[in-house]
Amino acid sequence: EVQLVESGGGLVQAGGSLRLSCATSGFTFDNYAIGWFRQAPGKERQGVSCINTKDGSTHYTDSARSRFTISSDNAKNTVYLQMNSLKPEDTAVYYCRISGTNYWGQGTQVTVSS
């Protein structure tokens, strides 16, 4: 059974940092890219970053490029999202997904206070 479990969210003040984790199981981890997405209240889910777990190549959206870092630990089948210099507009539920599939995690809430 394919599973993705996000963790690491929480409440942080503007300017703070969080590291999200996406622990996965049930598939061949380094055969797929893994992406992070977020959904703010009343808005559509949007992509944040993704990583090719085979070669480590990464992609970021403009809002994430200078502040967030995606990485993977292939031995642990886990993808991370290090988020620095957080802003109130980063408040959202953050999800990970196996790229090209409909396998999503349950999400983890990130709230940034001003």
N, C-alpha and C positions, 0 to 999 in steps of 0.2 A: 504494500500500500504506500503510495506516494504521500509524504507529509512534509509540510514546511511550517515551522514554528518561529514566529518573531518574538523577540524580547528586547528589553533595554530601554523602552520608552519611559516617560515620566514627566514631571513638572520641573522646569528649569527657568531661570531668569534670562532675559535677553543678554546676549554675549557669552552665555555658557555653552557647554558641550554635552553631547550624549553619544554613546556608541550603541547602535542597534545590531542585533544578531539575527540571522535567519538560519536556523538549524534544520537540515534536510535529511530525508531518508527515503528509501524505497525506489531509487533510480540510480543510474550511473552518473555520479555528480559531474565528472569532468567531460561529459558528453554534451553538456548544455550551458548556455549562458543563463545567468540569474539576474533579475532586475529588481530594483526598489521603486515603489510607487507610493504616492500619498494622495489622500483625499481629505480636503478641508470641508467643514460643515457647509452644506449648500452648494458645493462645487463638484465638478467631475473629477474622477481619479486621473492623476497625471503621472507620467514617468519622471523619475529623479535621476537614476543612474543604473548602469548595468555592467556586468563583468563577464567576459568569456573565461570560464574556469579552466579551460585547457591551456590557453596561452597567456592569460592574465590581462588581456587588453580590456580597456575600460571606456565607458562613454558617460558623459554628464550632460544634463540640461544646463542652460545658461544660469538658472537660479542656484544650481548646486556646484558649479564648476570650481569656484574659488574657495569654497568653504567645506565641502563634503569630500570624503575619500572612501571609495569602495574597495574592498579587498576580500580575498577568500583564503580559507584554510582547507585545502583539499583533503588533508588527513582527517579533518573533523567534519567534512561535508557541510561546512558553514560559510556563509557570506556575511560580511560586516559592512556597516555604514557608519563611519566616524563623521559626526556633524559638529562643526565648530562655529563660533560666532553666530549662534542661533538668534533668529529674529522672531517677533510675534507672528509674522506671516508664514513661518515654518510650522505653525500649529496645524496638526492634521493627524489622521490615522495613517501609519506607515505600513505598507504591505510588501512582501516579496513574492515573486512569481518566477516559475520556470519559463524562460522565454519561449514563445511559440506554442505554448500550451495554456490550458485553463486551470492549471494547478496554482492555487494561491494559498498563502498563509491566512491566519485569522486576523492579523493586524496588531499593531501596538500603538497606543496613543502617545503622541508627543505634544506637550503643551508648553509654550514659551510665553512667560509673562513679561510685561513691559515695565 
